Amino acid sequence: MTAERSLFHRLFRFQILALFFLGYLLLSPLALASVSPVKSPNDPNEYRYLELDNGLRVVLASDPAADKAAASMNVAVGSGNDPKDREGLAHFLEHMLFLGTEKYPDPGEYQQFIRSHGGSHNAFTAFADTNYFFDVEGEFLEPALDRFAQQFSHPLFTAELVDRERNAVHSEYSAKLKEDGRRLLSVRKAAGNPDHAFSQFAVGNLSTLENTDDNPLRPDLIEFWEQNYSANIMTLAVYGPQPLDELETMVRERFSAIANRSLTARTHPEPLYDLAQLPEKVTAQTLKDSRNMTLSFPIPSQRDNYQTKPASYVANLLGHEGHGSLFDVLKRAGLVESLSAGLGMDTGEHATLDLSMSLTREGLARQDDILALSFRYIDKVRDKGVTENRFDEMKQLAVIDFRFRERSEPMREAMRLSSLLRDYPPRDILSAPWLMERYAPEQYQAILDRLTPDNLMVWVSAPAQPEGTPLFTNWYETPWQREPLTVPETTDNQLAAQLALPAANPFVPENLDLVAGNTMEHPVKLGELDGLDIWYARDTRFNTPKANVFISLRTPAARASARSEVLSQLLVDAINTNLNAWAYYASLAGLDYSVYPHLRGITIRVGGYNDKLHKLVNRILLEFSDPQFTTQRFNIARQQLMDGLENKAKDRPVQQTSEFIQTALIDGTYPVADKLAAAREVTLDELKAFGRELVRQTDPVMLAHGNLTEASALNLARQVKAMVLDGRERTTVERSNIRQLPEGQTRAVLDVAHQDTGYTLYLQGNDTSYEERARFRLLAQIVSSPFYEEIRTTRQLGYIVYATAFEMLETPALGLVVQSPEADAQAIDQAVQVFSAEFEGQLTELDDNRLNREKQAVISQLLQQDRQLAEVSGRYWREIDRNNEDFDSREQLAEAIRKVTLEDLQQTYRKTLLDRERALMVVTGKDGENQRQILEQLRKRGPVAP
């Protein structure tokens, strides 16, 4: 929703700036091997860059405190490498590499090993890259790497699996046929430069991956692998608790076997757009009720400019949301809902700078006014926006962010490093996203000079079909139209007069000292202040001068009815809208906030550098205490809410089955139809009255956690009391419950407009005890991989297939989920029943070693190390919501898992999967739709026993 809220925090929002350092090519492997990446002063890890004899470039990260290890292999090959007669082949290869190697021929062995050792794995295919990644318990990194490396050196490409897996790719294609993201991407491809590889179909399906005697797929797959995959265009990141020497030994022994075919990553010299056609507008039809417009300007590739970041400098100005910004003026005029700016696509030869907006209905009707005003603002930036003071402020914030950077989970770190190593010199892979080495006005101006009306492609999407006779995209059948564009020279002068460049940021942190005192084991209750429970924990374990504050205004009025839920959402919208222009500066300076409704009321959360945090809290409380409403904003917000509710009927089938289960069983939720009816009826006067009365009765609670003193926490509590709670009546708002299913199986059929069948089998536990939760967690762990292997890989029933612990509000459950383009609900359920019956035998044969291994896998995920302050804060806040003042829910559940016996597990399995003692099967189909009837029956049920 923001315009690169912090250019550095949101760097990956528009894809990593895959930037290339020319001097790097001139360095010898020996010189590179001696380079150590520049790391944040707050980063305790050790790093090593090395290049194997086969040309594979590797970065190693040793984190002795990590409980998880991870690896990521980035291959500089993507859908842009697909042969024209085999579209989707790169994506198909990504699938096939998981399905057996010479050393590990069983196609499910890799997944089972990773899953049984507390990890996860996946991959993605982009235009110019394919990235494979996994994480695992730290002590099992070496055997996991052994399996991982084999995928790139000795894949089998088993003929039977080649034919089978193409069905999985087709299922992936089919599952997203009615998703606007894929449909609009197909328009981008159709309307772009037809000579550019980006125009090709990237996913693949049964047609493009044809496998017949006349056109066999396996030889083409192997040829593609041999002609495109090579160690010298791969970059590997390995992250683990082992010392660097040990990590290096693991890598050299296993990854040196990858063939070096001395390939060069493919380049794309063609422009992304047909420049002779510009300026041009392309309009496409969406299925969901949403309206968007993007101004896309072709510019040169920015990969060489990562040390000065001209595109980010310009985008930071264009996408600013402060008072007088383009976004602020357009939103106050009721024309846009969000605006963002940044690099679109960068192929290494060409790039685009994109200014994207979500439009209101009026905004869609006034596209010309938005275009004209956008160029007035661009002119203002061009004339007066390039200043050294502005650069200095951006650089200062970048330096602070890098200085106090917190590590994310190992798998995310590995993915980041393998991707960055593809395009950055080894020395800069850790620091490159934050580097702003010098003020470069000539580079900023060069980009601004490209932002002209005659160098513009405008993309518009809306529910209405384009005028005239539309074109239709291949494979997705999306209606679209193109037309020459004339940008109006005149604009609404009243709006133009409101435009202003950003002022200096008053939230740049100045005091970055850590408070004195040790980190507290868990929060302590400081007492009550006029009914406000105050929880506090000093925490400086991550060496960052940051804090998080949560203020929950729990009130019975928030979820008393579907109508009150709608009013709560509209109230929150008004508060956020009123705050945005002022608080945007805070977000750029490393502070973030959210005001959100939930089952018990409304919560205010503020986090980031604690130096100016109190100012932001104070302003949010001020808005909350006296929210201002306008007729224009009310009408827009109400329409947006109705659009969102109506769009739920167009979600993918398994999303709708899951939504049904949650609505039916969570006390305090309401059906979409009821909320939609309420949204159509509420008035502005009703919202104003609701805002006044919402906290008339409250059950408030606050948590202050991080780099804060006890005195500062108490001062924040006094602000809450004075500005929001003074004179209010105190009450108690209990937690919501989960309704208990009736005995036996309940079957609900939803009428969903999608060609795929959705199937979710929700199997509920008997109570919310730690013992029952432990049994279901362990059962989900053990069933997950075999279920996927049988239903997805062997039977090929669909792309979306998984078994998961479907726990809601501490009520244990097992969820079995399938979305199939071919099978109906009856066929899916029959396959699930067969699997359940056959797997009982495997469960019986489970020995103690395997059972203990699976237990440890669950426990390792449950007790995974906190790596950022926000993770700890969120965990504490959830414990406060549970009324667990010992803050030990994880530990109690882990201990219960340790005590589960095989007999316990077998008994739970029989009752749950075989007998389906308390089951809710929700499927999609045209026949026998009964969702309202079943919904009403279930919503009358009592809660699950504690």
ZAMARGU-4260 file (C-alpha; in steps of 0.2 Angstrom, whole numbers, plus 5000, padded with zeros to 4 digits):
<rodrens>
0) 5000/5000/5000 | 5015/5011/5002 | 5027/5019/4990 | 5042/5010/4996 | 5039/5014/5014
5) 5057/5013/5017 | 5067/5010/5002 | 5078/4999/5011 | 5065/4989/5022 | 5055/4986/5006
10) 5069/4983/4994 | 5062/4966/4989 | 5044/4973/4986 | 5048/4976/4967 | 5060/4961/4966
15) 5078/4962/4972 | 5088/4975/4963 | 5099/4962/4954 | 5113/4973/4951 | 5130/4969/4943
20) 5147/4976/4947 | 5158/4977/4932 | 5174/4976/4941 | 5170/4960/4948 | 5172/4952/4931
25) 5190/4957/4931 | 5194/4949/4947 | 5203/4932/4947 | 5195/4917/4957 | 5210/4918/4969
30) 5207/4937/4973 | 5188/4933/4975 | 5192/4919/4987 | 5201/4931/4999 | 5186/4944/4999
35) 5176/4944/5015 | 5158/4951/5014 | 5156/4967/5023 | 5143/4964/5037 | 5132/4974/5049
40) 5140/4978/5066 | 5125/4969/5073 | 5128/4953/5064 | 5138/4940/5074 | 5139/4927/5060
45) 5154/4923/5051 | 5154/4922/5032 | 5165/4915/5019 | 5165/4917/5000 | 5173/4903/4989
50) 5173/4897/4971 | 5174/4878/4968 | 5184/4871/4954 | 5169/4869/4943 | 5165/4887/4944
55) 5151/4886/4957 | 5151/4902/4968 | 5147/4899/4986 | 5144/4910/5001 | 5144/4901/5018
60) 5136/4908/5034 | 5141/4901/5051 | 5129/4905/5065 | 5133/4895/5080 | 5117/4899/5089
65) 5106/4894/5075 | 5094/4879/5078 | 5090/4878/5060 | 5101/4876/5045 | 5097/4880/5027
70) 5103/4881/5009 | 5098/4889/4993 | 5104/4886/4976 | 5100/4900/4963 | 5102/4895/4945
75) 5103/4909/4932 | 5090/4900/4921 | 5072/4904/4921 | 5056/4905/4910 | 5066/4917/4898
80) 5076/4902/4893 | 5061/4891/4887 | 5062/4885/4869 | 5047/4893/4859 | 5040/4876/4856
85) 5041/4871/4874 | 5035/4885/4885 | 5035/4881/4903 | 5050/4869/4902 | 5061/4878/4915
90) 5046/4877/4927 | 5044/4859/4923 | 5062/4855/4926 | 5061/4864/4943 | 5047/4851/4947
95) 5057/4836/4941 | 5073/4839/4950 | 5064/4835/4966 | 5059/4818/4960 | 5073/4806/4962
100) 5092/4806/4959 | 5104/4792/4956 | 5109/4790/4975 | 5092/4793/4981 | 5080/4786/4968
105) 5064/4786/4978 | 5054/4802/4972 | 5048/4806/4989 | 5064/4803/4999 | 5070/4821/4999
110) 5054/4828/5005 | 5052/4814/5018 | 5069/4817/5025 | 5067/4836/5026 | 5050/4834/5034
115) 5055/4821/5047 | 5070/4832/5052 | 5060/4848/5056 | 5062/4856/5040 | 5053/4862/5024
120) 5058/4864/5006 | 5052/4873/4990 | 5057/4881/4974 | 5052/4895/4962 | 5055/4899/4943
125) 5056/4917/4939 | 5060/4925/4922 | 5079/4924/4923 | 5082/4913/4939 | 5076/4897/4947
130) 5079/4896/4966 | 5079/4880/4976 | 5079/4880/4995 | 5076/4870/5011 | 5079/4871/5030
135) 5082/4857/5042 | 5087/4855/5060 | 5105/4861/5061 | 5113/4844/5066 | 5106/4836/5050
140) 5112/4849/5037 | 5125/4837/5030 | 5114/4823/5025 | 5101/4836/5019 | 5115/4844/5008
145) 5119/4827/5001 | 5102/4825/4995 | 5101/4843/4989 | 5117/4842/4979 | 5112/4826/4970
150) 5097/4835/4962 | 5109/4846/4952 | 5123/4833/4948 | 5113/4817/4945 | 5095/4819/4943
155) 5086/4804/4936 | 5071/4811/4926 | 5062/4795/4927 | 5051/4792/4912 | 5036/4787/4922
160) 5038/4803/4933 | 5040/4814/4918 | 5023/4809/4911 | 5015/4810/4928 | 5023/4827/4934
165) 5017/4836/4918 | 4999/4833/4926 | 5005/4842/4941 | 5011/4857/4931 | 4995/4857/4922
170) 4986/4857/4939 | 4996/4872/4945 | 4991/4881/4929 | 4973/4876/4931 | 4972/4881/4949
175) 4976/4899/4945 | 4966/4901/4929 | 4954/4912/4938 | 4966/4922/4948 | 4968/4940/4942
180) 4987/4940/4945 | 4990/4927/4932 | 4977/4933/4920 | 4984/4951/4921 | 5002/4944/4919
185) 4996/4936/4903 | 4990/4953/4897 | 5007/4960/4901 | 5015/4947/4890 | 5003/4949/4876
190) 5005/4967/4875 | 5023/4968/4877 | 5037/4966/4864 | 5033/4950/4855 | 5051/4948/4851
195) 5056/4947/4870 | 5056/4931/4879 | 5045/4938/4892 | 5031/4937/4880 | 5031/4918/4882
200) 5019/4907/4893 | 5030/4903/4908 | 5020/4890/4918 | 5017/4876/4905 | 5002/4864/4904
205) 4998/4848/4895 | 4998/4856/4878 | 5015/4865/4879 | 5022/4850/4888 | 5015/4837/4876
210) 5022/4819/4879 | 5018/4808/4864 | 5028/4796/4853 | 5029/4809/4840 | 5034/4823/4852
215) 5042/4815/4868 | 5045/4826/4883 | 5059/4818/4892 | 5073/4820/4878 | 5068/4839/4877
220) 5069/4840/4896 | 5086/4832/4897 | 5092/4842/4882 | 5086/4858/4891 | 5095/4853/4907
225) 5111/4850/4898 | 5111/4866/4888 | 5106/4877/4902 | 5111/4871/4919 | 5129/4873/4923
230) 5139/4875/4939 | 5147/4892/4933 | 5130/4900/4932 | 5124/4894/4949 | 5126/4902/4966
235) 5124/4893/4982 | 5121/4899/5000 | 5123/4887/5015 | 5118/4893/5032 | 5121/4883/5048
240) 5128/4882/5066 | 5143/4873/5060 | 5160/4882/5059 | 5165/4889/5042 | 5178/4875/5039
245) 5166/4862/5042 | 5153/4870/5030 | 5166/4872/5017 | 5170/4853/5018 | 5152/4848/5016
250) 5150/4859/5001 | 5166/4855/4992 | 5163/4836/4994 | 5145/4837/4987 | 5144/4851/4975
255) 5160/4849/4965 | 5151/4835/4956 | 5140/4847/4947 | 5145/4849/4929 | 5153/4865/4923
260) 5147/4866/4905 | 5155/4884/4904 | 5138/4892/4900 | 5134/4910/4900 | 5118/4917/4907
265) 5106/4922/4894 | 5104/4940/4890 | 5089/4949/4883 | 5094/4964/4873 | 5077/4967/4866
270) 5067/4981/4875 | 5052/4975/4886 | 5040/4986/4876 | 5038/4990/4857 | 5045/5007/4859
275) 5038/5012/4842 | 5020/5010/4849 | 5023/5022/4864 | 5014/5031/4872 | 5001/5017/4873
280) 4987/5012/4885 | 4982/4994/4888 | 4966/4990/4897 | 4962/4972/4904 | 4947/4965/4912
285) 4948/4958/4930 | 4937/4944/4938 | 4937/4952/4955 | 4930/4969/4959 | 4947/4979/4959
290) 4953/4994/4949 | 4972/4997/4946 | 4982/5008/4935 | 5001/5008/4932 | 5012/5021/4923
295) 5027/5011/4917 | 5042/5020/4910 | 5055/5011/4900 | 5073/5015/4907 | 5090/5007/4906
300) 5095/4993/4917 | 5100/4999/4934 | 5110/4984/4939 | 5127/4994/4938 | 5120/5007/4950
305) 5118/4998/4966 | 5130/5009/4975 | 5120/5025/4971 | 5102/5018/4969 | 5095/5031/4957
310) 5079/5022/4954 | 5076/5020/4972 | 5080/5039/4975 | 5067/5044/4962 | 5054/5031/4968
315) 5056/5037/4985 | 5050/5054/4980 | 5036/5048/4968 | 5029/5036/4980 | 5030/5047/4995
320) 5014/5047/5005 | 5017/5063/5016 | 5006/5078/5015 | 5006/5086/4998 | 5012/5070/4990
325) 5004/5064/4974 | 4996/5050/4984 | 4990/5061/4997 | 4982/5073/4985 | 4974/5059/4975
330) 4967/5050/4990 | 4960/5066/4998 | 4951/5069/4981 | 4944/5051/4982 | 4953/5045/4967
335) 4965/5032/4973 | 4967/5020/4988 | 4985/5016/4987 | 5001/5021/4977 | 5018/5013/4975
340) 5033/5017/4965 | 5049/5007/4961 | 5058/4996/4948 | 5046/4985/4939 | 5057/4972/4929
345) 5075/4973/4926 | 5082/4961/4913 | 5100/4967/4914 | 5098/4977/4898 | 5082/4986/4900
350) 5071/4990/4915 | 5055/4999/4919 | 5051/5012/4933 | 5033/5009/4938 | 5020/5020/4947
355) 5006/5009/4952 | 4989/5014/4960 | 4973/5006/4965 | 4959/5016/4960 | 4942/5021/4967
360) 4927/5020/4955 | 4928/5039/4953 | 4947/5037/4950 | 4944/5025/4935 | 4932/5037/4928
365) 4945/5051/4929 | 4960/5043/4923 | 4965/5058/4912 | 4965/5069/4928 | 4976/5056/4937
370) 4988/5055/4922 | 4989/5074/4921 | 4992/5077/4939 | 5005/5063/4940 | 5015/5072/4927
375) 5013/5089/4936 | 5021/5080/4951 | 5035/5072/4941 | 5039/5089/4934 | 5040/5096/4952
380) 5052/5082/4957 | 5062/5085/4941 | 5063/5103/4945 | 5066/5103/4964 | 5067/5086/4970
385) 5085/5082/4968 | 5094/5089/4983 | 5109/5083/4993 | 5100/5086/5009 | 5087/5073/5004
390) 5100/5061/4999 | 5109/5063/5016 | 5093/5059/5025 | 5090/5043/5015 | 5108/5038/5017
395) 5107/5041/5036 | 5092/5030/5037 | 5101/5017/5027 | 5116/5017/5038 | 5105/5015/5054
400) 5095/5001/5046 | 5111/4992/5041 | 5119/4995/5058 | 5105/4987/5067 | 5099/4974/5055
405) 5091/4959/5063 | 5093/4942/5055 | 5078/4933/5048 | 5076/4914/5049 | 5090/4904/5041
410) 5080/4899/5025 | 5076/4916/5021 | 5094/4922/5024 | 5100/4908/5012 | 5088/4913/4998
415) 5093/4931/5000 | 5111/4927/4999 | 5111/4915/4984 | 5100/4928/4975 | 5112/4942/4979
420) 5127/4933/4975 | 5121/4930/4957 | 5123/4949/4954 | 5133/4957/4967 | 5152/4956/4970
425) 5155/4945/4985 | 5161/4959/4996 | 5145/4968/4995 | 5132/4954/4996 | 5127/4958/5014
430) 5128/4977/5012 | 5122/4980/4994 | 5104/4983/4998 | 5108/4997/5010 | 5123/5005/5000
435) 5121/5023/4995 | 5139/5028/4993 | 5138/5045/4985 | 5126/5058/4980 | 5123/5056/4961
440) 5112/5069/4954 | 5116/5066/4936 | 5110/5048/4938 | 5094/5054/4947 | 5091/5066/4933
445) 5094/5054/4919 | 5080/5043/4926 | 5068/5058/4928 | 5072/5063/4910 | 5064/5047/4904
450) 5048/5050/4914 | 5039/5059/4900 | 5022/5057/4892 | 5029/5050/4875 | 5039/5036/4884
455) 5025/5029/4893 | 5015/5013/4894 | 4999/5014/4905 | 4991/4998/4911 | 4973/4998/4917
460) 4963/4984/4925 | 4945/4984/4930 | 4930/4973/4931 | 4922/4980/4915 | 4926/4973/4898
465) 4937/4984/4888 | 4927/4995/4875 | 4926/4989/4857 | 4931/4972/4851 | 4943/4965/4864
470) 4957/4953/4861 | 4960/4938/4872 | 4976/4931/4879 | 4982/4914/4876 | 4979/4901/4889
475) 4970/4913/4901 | 4957/4920/4889 | 4958/4937/4898 | 4949/4951/4888 | 4961/4966/4884
480) 4962/4981/4872 | 4976/4992/4867 | 4975/5010/4861 | 4986/5025/4857 | 4988/5037/4872
485) 4987/5055/4873 | 4992/5062/4890 | 4981/5078/4894 | 4992/5094/4896 | 4980/5102/4908
490) 4975/5096/4925 | 4963/5101/4939 | 4972/5116/4945 | 4964/5115/4962 | 4972/5098/4965
495) 4989/5103/4957 | 4990/5118/4969 | 4990/5105/4983 | 5006/5096/4977 | 5021/5098/4988
500) 5038/5089/4989 | 5042/5080/5006 | 5048/5089/5020 | 5062/5084/5031 | 5058/5069/5041
505) 5055/5073/5060 | 5056/5054/5065 | 5074/5051/5060 | 5080/5042/5077 | 5093/5052/5086
510) 5096/5042/5103 | 5101/5024/5098 | 5107/5019/5115 | 5102/5003/5123 | 5093/5005/5140
515) 5103/4998/5155 | 5098/4981/5163 | 5097/4963/5158 | 5084/4956/5146 | 5070/4950/5156
520) 5065/4931/5155 | 5047/4936/5151 | 5035/4951/5154 | 5029/4956/5171 | 5013/4964/5176
525) 5016/4982/5182 | 4999/4982/5189 | 4983/4991/5183 | 4980/5009/5179 | 4962/5013/5180
530) 4958/4995/5174 | 4972/4995/5161 | 4983/4979/5163 | 5001/4984/5160 | 5014/4971/5155
535) 5032/4976/5153 | 5048/4967/5147 | 5065/4975/5145 | 5073/4966/5130 | 5090/4970/5122
540) 5095/4953/5117 | 5096/4958/5098 | 5107/4973/5102 | 5094/4985/5093 | 5087/5001/5100
545) 5069/4995/5096 | 5053/4991/5105 | 5036/4985/5102 | 5020/4992/5110 | 5003/4983/5109
550) 4987/4991/5116 | 4971/4981/5115 | 4955/4989/5118 | 4944/4974/5121 | 4926/4978/5120
555) 4910/4968/5118 | 4904/4981/5105 | 4917/4975/5092 | 4909/4958/5088 | 4892/4959/5094
560) 4885/4956/5077 | 4890/4956/5059 | 4885/4974/5059 | 4897/4979/5073 | 4911/4970/5064
565) 4908/4980/5048 | 4907/4996/5059 | 4923/4991/5067 | 4932/4989/5050 | 4925/5006/5044
570) 4931/5014/5060 | 4948/5007/5058 | 4949/5013/5040 | 4945/5031/5046 | 4958/5031/5059
575) 4971/5024/5047 | 4966/5036/5033 | 4968/5051/5045 | 4985/5045/5051 | 4993/5040/5035
580) 5001/5057/5028 | 5008/5061/5045 | 5014/5044/5050 | 5021/5039/5034 | 5037/5049/5039
585) 5038/5038/5054 | 5037/5022/5043 | 5052/5029/5033 | 5062/5031/5048 | 5060/5013/5055
590) 5044/5015/5064 | 5029/5005/5059 | 5011/5004/5066 | 4995/4995/5063 | 4977/4998/5070
595) 4967/4982/5067 | 4950/4974/5072 | 4950/4957/5080 | 4938/4945/5089 | 4939/4954/5105
600) 4940/4972/5100 | 4953/4984/5091 | 4972/4983/5094 | 4985/4997/5091 | 5003/4991/5088
605) 5018/5002/5086 | 5036/4996/5084 | 5053/5001/5078 | 5066/5013/5085 | 5061/5018/5102
610) 5068/5035/5101 | 5052/5043/5093 | 5040/5029/5097 | 5030/5038/5110 | 5026/5052/5097
615) 5018/5040/5086 | 5009/5031/5099 | 5002/5048/5105 | 4996/5053/5088 | 4987/5037/5085
620) 4978/5038/5102 | 4973/5056/5098 | 4965/5049/5082 | 4957/5035/5091 | 4950/5046/5104
625) 4942/5058/5092 | 4940/5050/5075 | 4935/5062/5061 | 4924/5056/5047 | 4919/5063/5030
630) 4905/5058/5019 | 4917/5055/5004 | 4929/5043/5014 | 4914/5034/5022 | 4907/5030/5005
635) 4923/5025/4997 | 4928/5014/5012 | 4911/5006/5013 | 4912/5002/4994 | 4929/4995/4996
640) 4923/4984/5010 | 4908/4977/5000 | 4920/4974/4985 | 4931/4964/4996 | 4917/4954/5003
645) 4910/4950/4986 | 4927/4945/4979 | 4928/4931/4992 | 4916/4921/4980 | 4930/4922/4967
650) 4944/4915/4978 | 4951/4898/4974 | 4940/4884/4979 | 4951/4878/4994 | 4952/4896/5001
655) 4933/4896/5001 | 4931/4879/5009 | 4944/4885/5023 | 4934/4901/5025 | 4918/4891/5027
660) 4926/4881/5041 | 4932/4896/5051 | 4916/4905/5049 | 4906/4890/5055 | 4916/4886/5070
665) 4924/4902/5077 | 4913/4911/5089 | 4913/4929/5085 | 4914/4927/5066 | 4900/4930/5054
670) 4895/4924/5037 | 4900/4934/5022 | 4882/4936/5017 | 4878/4944/5033 | 4892/4956/5033
675) 4888/4961/5015 | 4870/4965/5020 | 4876/4975/5035 | 4888/4985/5024 | 4875/4989/5012
680) 4864/4997/5026 | 4876/5006/5038 | 4876/5025/5038 | 4888/5038/5042 | 4878/5044/5057
685) 4878/5026/5063 | 4897/5025/5061 | 4900/5041/5071 | 4889/5035/5085 | 4898/5018/5085
690) 4915/5027/5086 | 4909/5037/5101 | 4902/5021/5110 | 4915/5008/5105 | 4925/5010/5121
695) 4911/5014/5133 | 4914/4997/5140 | 4932/4991/5139 | 4944/4977/5145 | 4960/4985/5140
700) 4978/4978/5141 | 4995/4984/5135 | 5012/4976/5132 | 5028/4986/5131 | 5042/4976/5126
705) 5060/4979/5120 | 5072/4994/5123 | 5061/5003/5135 | 5062/5007/5153 | 5049/5003/5166
710) 5046/5022/5168 | 5043/5024/5149 | 5031/5010/5149 | 5021/5018/5163 | 5021/5034/5154
715) 5014/5026/5138 | 5000/5018/5149 | 4996/5035/5156 | 4994/5042/5139 | 4981/5028/5135
720) 4972/5031/5151 | 4971/5050/5148 | 4967/5050/5130 | 4955/5035/5127 | 4950/5026/5144
725) 4947/5041/5156 | 4929/5039/5163 | 4925/5023/5154 | 4916/5008/5162 | 4927/4992/5165
730) 4920/4975/5159 | 4927/4958/5155 | 4928/4952/5137 | 4931/4933/5136 | 4941/4924/5122
735) 4932/4917/5108 | 4929/4898/5107 | 4928/4885/5094 | 4912/4876/5091 | 4912/4857/5093
740) 4907/4847/5078 | 4893/4834/5080 | 4897/4816/5081 | 4901/4808/5064 | 4904/4817/5048
745) 4895/4833/5042 | 4896/4837/5024 | 4894/4854/5016 | 4894/4858/4998 | 4898/4875/4991
750) 4893/4882/4974 | 4909/4889/4968 | 4912/4897/4951 | 4928/4888/4947 | 4932/4873/4936
755) 4943/4865/4950 | 4935/4855/4964 | 4940/4860/4981 | 4940/4848/4996 | 4944/4851/5014
760) 4942/4837/5027 | 4943/4845/5044 | 4945/4832/5058 | 4942/4840/5075 | 4950/4834/5092
765) 4940/4831/5108 | 4947/4845/5119 | 4960/4859/5120 | 4971/4850/5132 | 4990/4850/5129
770) 4989/4831/5127 | 4976/4831/5114 | 4985/4845/5104 | 5001/4836/5105 | 4993/4820/5097
775) 4986/4830/5083 | 5002/4840/5080 | 5012/4824/5079 | 4999/4815/5068 | 5000/4830/5056
780) 5019/4828/5055 | 5018/4810/5052 | 5004/4810/5039 | 5010/4825/5029 | 5023/4818/5017
785) 5015/4801/5014 | 4998/4810/5010 | 5006/4822/4998 | 5016/4808/4990 | 5001/4797/4987
790) 4988/4810/4982 | 4999/4823/4973 | 5013/4813/4966 | 5006/4795/4963 | 4988/4799/4960
795) 4990/4816/4952 | 4974/4822/4959 | 4980/4840/4960 | 4993/4853/4962 | 4987/4860/4979
800) 4988/4845/4991 | 4993/4845/5009 | 4989/4838/5026 | 4991/4850/5041 | 4988/4854/5059
805) 4972/4864/5057 | 4973/4871/5075 | 4962/4886/5079 | 4962/4895/5096 | 4971/4880/5103
810) 4958/4868/5097 | 4967/4853/5089 | 4962/4847/5072 | 4969/4839/5056 | 4966/4846/5039
815) 4967/4837/5023 | 4966/4848/5008 | 4965/4845/4989 | 4961/4855/4974 | 4959/4845/4958
820) 4956/4850/4940 | 4950/4833/4935 | 4942/4823/4950 | 4926/4827/4958 | 4923/4827/4977
825) 4918/4809/4978 | 4933/4803/4969 | 4945/4814/4980 | 4936/4808/4996 | 4938/4790/4990
830) 4956/4792/4987 | 4958/4800/5005 | 4949/4785/5012 | 4960/4772/5003 | 4975/4782/5009
835) 4969/4782/5027 | 4966/4764/5027 | 4982/4759/5019 | 4993/4771/5030 | 4986/4763/5046
840) 4998/4748/5043 | 5013/4760/5041 | 5008/4768/5057 | 5008/4751/5066 | 5026/4748/5060
845) 5033/4764/5066 | 5047/4760/5078 | 5053/4770/5093 | 5068/4778/5083 | 5056/4785/5069
850) 5043/4790/5082 | 5056/4800/5092 | 5063/4807/5076 | 5046/4814/5071 | 5043/4820/5089
855) 5059/4830/5088 | 5054/4837/5071 | 5038/4845/5078 | 5047/4851/5094 | 5061/4859/5084
860) 5048/4869/5074 | 5038/4873/5090 | 5053/4879/5099 | 5062/4887/5085 | 5074/4901/5090
865) 5068/4919/5090 | 5078/4929/5079 | 5070/4946/5079 | 5062/4957/5092 | 5045/4957/5084
870) 5045/4938/5084 | 5047/4938/5103 | 5034/4952/5105 | 5021/4943/5095 | 5023/4927/5105
875) 5022/4937/5122 | 5006/4946/5115 | 4998/4929/5110 | 5001/4922/5128 | 4993/4938/5136
880) 4978/4935/5125 | 4978/4917/5131 | 4978/4923/5149 | 4994/4912/5151 | 5004/4923/5164
885) 5018/4910/5164 | 5022/4912/5146 | 5026/4894/5143 | 5013/4887/5131 | 5027/4882/5119
890) 5036/4872/5132 | 5021/4864/5139 | 5015/4858/5122 | 5033/4852/5118 | 5033/4842/5134
895) 5016/4834/5130 | 5023/4829/5113 | 5038/4820/5121 | 5025/4810/5131 | 5014/4804/5116
900) 5016/4785/5114 | 5013/4775/5098 | 4997/4768/5106 | 4991/4786/5109 | 4995/4790/5091
905) 4987/4774/5084 | 4971/4777/5094 | 4970/4795/5088 | 4973/4790/5070 | 4958/4777/5071
910) 4946/4789/5079 | 4951/4804/5068 | 4955/4797/5050 | 4946/4780/5050 | 4931/4783/5060
915) 4930/4802/5057 | 4922/4804/5074 | 4920/4823/5073 | 4923/4828/5054 | 4918/4842/5043
920) 4920/4839/5025 | 4918/4854/5014 | 4918/4852/4995 | 4914/4863/4980 | 4902/4857/4967
925) 4886/4862/4957 | 4875/4849/4964 | 4867/4848/4981 | 4873/4865/4988 | 4869/4866/5006
930) 4881/4878/5014 | 4868/4890/5022 | 4859/4876/5030 | 4875/4868/5037 | 4882/4884/5042
935) 4866/4888/5053 | 4867/4871/5061 | 4885/4872/5066 | 4884/4890/5072 | 4871/4884/5085
940) 4884/4871/5093 | 4892/4873/5110 | 4911/4876/5112 | 4924/4862/5112 | 4928/4857/5130
945) 4944/4864/5138
</rodrens>
